[in-house]
């Protein structure tokens, strides 16, 4: 329960209806979708509307989340296993798998928390797990959600630099240390970005007194400022900063492929493979924009209504409410798309997957000797790019 220093002003008027602030805050916190615990959306509303919306939330979210959990858990577990096996090879070609491994861990942790949210949805928002679980589950979800986005940005920069710079063994060791430092920095930044709201999380009684909800309770005379600030920080760190990085560096990488393909020394096979690489790069950008753009756009619209920049009407409130839930589910699909885009489309990864599943169980037949990386040249193994860079 919130402590004494978290008391709110006696009354607040929203939408022309004066409500006791404590009741109004808890009632509006109930409307927050537990699937994305980093945000709450303060709104006025009556009991019948609230119950109807809660049912819409459950109907729209449960089946999608179950699907994401099953596919995301299986795909990211497979990716993690294959990349760990691949990293046992000390050759430089596996060093670029470091970001992919961390990305798979982040997406896997997001998927692991989903059954908790489904359980809460099935109980109409009731949180039966206690305050410690409330904070820990939200922290696990939020940290890995941020880190997944940050790792995608790091990968775009790393892949561009890998294409444009050709380093010797000493440079490769330095790049490996940089990657490790970047991974540690990503996890630390994700933790710092998640802490503010986690600090204020509490389990409180619902507005109707018949259940408990896990929700932040902000201090001060104007908790709206905290809500807006945290939502704006999520928009900034989750989309405004990483998306331009991803788009710009992958665009530069695509341009490098285009210039290489247009050179007179490029063969038809190289040009074709460069064309495929450019399409994959476009898929990276489009998928990230499709998953995260709508959600952050609706979040921004929600912030504008909270700041009274955009007048809040009943129809607009309903549109934002439904759109938030739909786009929140859409954003979680990145846990399913990332393994496909960053692993299964990669020729090296498909080879490692085949090696892990087929050749591990084919030693007695001699099939394992047909493909042996120790006998393959770097040119045979490395994917096509400019002057043999790592594969997209």
N, C-alpha and C positions, 0 to 999 in steps of 0.2 A: 504494500500500500504506500502511496506517496507520503512523504514526511511533512512536518508542519511547515517547513520553509518552501513548500511547493504549492501553497494556497493560491488560489486564483481570485480575481475580483468578484464581487458579490453577484453582479448581473451583467449580462451582455446581450445586446440586441442585434440579431441577424435576420435579414429578410423581413424586417418589420415585426418580428416576434421576439419578445423579451423572454429569455430563459435563464434560470439559475446557471451560472457559468460552470460549476462543477458537474452538474447534470448534463449540460450541453456538451462539455468537453468529452466526457466519457461516452455519451451517446454518439458523438461524431467519430470518436476513435474506433468504435465498433464497426464503422463502415469501412475502415481501412482493410484492404485485401492483405491477408497474412502472407500471400505468396511473395510479395515484395515488402518486407518488413521495414525497410528504411524510410518509409513515408506514411504520413497520414493526411487525410484530406478533410479539413473542417468544413462542415456544411450544416445548414439548418435543415430541419425535416421533422415530420410527425411520425408517430409510431407505425402507422399502417404503411407509409412509404418506406420507412426503414426496413420493416420486415419483408416487404416485397423486393426491395433491392438486395437484401441479404440472400434471398432465394435465387435471384438472378445471378448473383456472384457464385453461388454454389453450383448452379446448373452450367454456367459458362466455363467454369474453371476446372472442376474435378476431373472430367474425362481427359482434357488436354494435359493436365499435370501428370496424370497416371501414364499417358502415352510418352511424355517427355522423360519421365522417370525410368521407364522400362528401356526405351531406346538409348537415352543418354547414358544410363548406367552400363549397359552392355557395350556400347561403342567406345566409351572412354576407358573402361576397364581393359578392353582389347588393345586400344592404342597405348595405354600405359604399359601393359605387359610387353608388347612388341618393342616399344622404344627402350625399355629397360634392358631387354635382351640385346638390342642393337648397340646400345652404348657400351656393352662389354667389349666391343671391337674398339681398339685404340686408334684406328685410322681417322683422319680429320673429317671424313665425309659424314660421320655421325655427330660431330660437334653441334651442328645446327639443330639437332633433335632436342637440345636442352630446353629451349623455349616450348617446344611442342609437348615435352613431358610435363613441364610445369602447368601448361595450359590444360592438359588432360586431368591433372590432379585438381585444378581449380574447378573445372566443369563437373568432375566426379563428385566433389564435395557439395556443390550446389545441388546435384541430383539426390545426394544422400539426405538432404534436409527436406525434400519435397514430401515424403510420406507424413511428416509432422504437419505440414500445412494442409494436406488433404484431410488428415484426421480432424483438424480444427474446422475446416470447411464443412465436413460431414456433420459436425455438431453446431452448425450455425454460428461459427466464430468463437465458440467456447474454448478456452485454453485450460486444459486439465493437468498440465505438466509441471506447474510451479514456476516461481520467479527465476530460479537459477537456470532452468531449462529454457525459459523465455530469453534470457540474455545470451546464453551460450549458442542456442540455435540461430538466433538473429545474427550474432557475431560471425558464426561459421558461414552463414548464407551471404552476408554482406561483404565480408573480406574476400571470399572466393568469387563473388560477382564482379567486384572491382578488379581483382587481380586478373581474371579472365580477359577483361577488356584491355587492361594495361599490357598483358603479354601479347595480344594481337598487335598492338602498336609497336612494341619492341621487335616483334618478328618482321614487321614491314621495314623498319630501319635496318635491321641486321641483314636481311636478304638483299637489300639494295647495296649496302656496303660490301657484302660478299661478292657481288657481281662486279662492282666498280674497282675493288682493290684486290690485288693478287699478292699474297704475303708469303714469306718463307716460313720455315719451321718456327723461328723465333716470333714472327708476327702471329702465327697460328696460336702459339701459347698465350700471347698477350690477348688475342681475341677471346680465347677461352676464359681467361680471368675476367675480362670485361663482361662476358655473358653471365658468369656466375654472380658478379657484382650487381648486374642489372636485375637478375632474378631476385636476389635478396632485397634490392631496393623496391621492386614491385610489391613484394609481400609486405614490406614495412609500410609503404605508402597506402596500400589497401587497408591495412590495419588502422593506421591513423585516420583515414577517411571514414572508417566505420565506427570509431569510438564515440563521437559526440552523441549520436542518438542512442547507442547502446547504453550509455551512462544513464540516460533518463528512462529507460525501459522499466516498467513495473507491471505486475499483474493486479488489476483492479476489477471491482465489480462492474458489471454492465449497467447501462442506464436503467434497465428494467429489473436489476437485482437478482436475476435468475441464473446468471452465469458469470464466469471470469474471462477477462480479455487481457491479452498481452499487448501493451501499447505504451508509447512514450508519454510521460507526463512532464511538461515543461514548466520551469520556474518563472517567476516574475509576474508583473502586472499585465504583460502583453505576450502570451505564449504564441500568438500568431507570428511574431517575428522569428521565433525559433523554427517554426514549421516552414516558413518561407525560406529561411536561410539554409536549412538542411536540404530542402528540395532543390534550391538553386545550386548548392554544392554538388548534389548528385548529377544534375544536368551538366554542370561544368566538367566534373571529373569523369563522368560516364559517357559523355558524347562530344561536347563542344571542343575539348582538348584532344582526345584520342582520334576522333574521326578525321580531322584534317591531316594528322600525322599519317594515318593509314592510307588515306586517299592520295596524298602528295607523294609519298615514297613509292607506293605501288605504281602511280602514274609515271614517275621517273624511271622505274624499273621497266615498265612497258615500253617507254620511249627508247631505252637502251636496247631492248629486244628488236624494236622496229628499225633502229639504225643498223644493227648488226645484220638483220635480214636483208636490208637494202644494199649492203656492200657486195661488190662484184665477186668476192671470194666465197660467199655463202652458197652452199649447195641447196638443192630443192628440199632435201630432207631436213636440213637445219632450218630453212625458212618455214616449213610446215610445223616443225616442233616449236619454233618461236611463236607462231600464230596461236598454237594451242596454249602456250604459256601466257600469252596476252589475254586470252579468253578466261583462263583460270584467275588471273589477276583481277579482271573485271568482276568475276564471280565473288572474289573476296570482298571487294568494295560494295557491291550490290547487296550481298547477304548481310553484311554489318549494318548498312544503311536501312535495309528492310526490317531487320530485327529490332534495332534500337532507335531508329529515327521516329517512328510513330509514337512510341512510348514517351520519349523525351519531349516530343511536340505537345502531347496531351498534358504532360507534367507542366510544361511552360504555360499552357492555357489555364491550367488549374492555379498556378501561381498568380497569373494576371487577374483572375477573379478574386483571389484572396486579397490582393493589393487594391481591389476596386478599380483597376485599370479597365477591365471589361465588366460591364454590368452582369450580375448573376441573375438569370431567370430560371424558372422551374424547368423549362425545356432544355436550357443549356446545362443545368445541373445534371439532368438525366443523361444527356449526351456524354458529358465528361465522365460520369460515373461508369457507364457501360464501356466507353472507349478505354478508360483506364484498365479495366479488368481484361478486356480483349487484348490490348497492347502489352500488358504485363505478361500474359500467357505467351504472346508472340515473341517477346524478348527472351523468354526462357528456351525457345527453340534453338538458340545459339548453341546450347549444350549438345544438340543432335547434329547441327550443321558443321560445327568446328571439326569433329573427327573426320567427316567426309572431305571437307575442303582441304584441310591441312595434312591429311594422312592418306586416305584411300585414293586420292587423285595423284599421289606422289609415286613415281615409279620405284624409287628406292624403298619406300615403305611397303609397297606391294611385294617387292622381292623379299624383304625381311619377314613379312607376314607369311608368304609361301614357305620360306625357309623354316619358320617357327612351327608351322602346322604340318607341312608335308615331309620335309627332310628330316625332321626330328624323329619321325616314326618310320623312316624308309632306309635306315642304315643297313639292314640285313639284305635288302634287295640291291644295294649299290646305287640307288637313285640319288642319294645325297651327294655322290661324287660328280654328278653331272653339272652341278652349279656349285662353285666354290669361290668365295670372294677373294681368297688368297691368291688365286690364279687369274683374277680379273684385273685388267689395267684400270687406272683411274678414269680414262676416257670411256671405257666400256660401262663403268658403273655410274659415273656422274651423269646427271641429267643435262639436257641441252639448255644452254643459255649463252651469254656472251663469253667467248673464249673458255668454255667449260666451267661455269660457276655452279654452285649448288642448285638443285632443282627447286622450282616454285612449289 
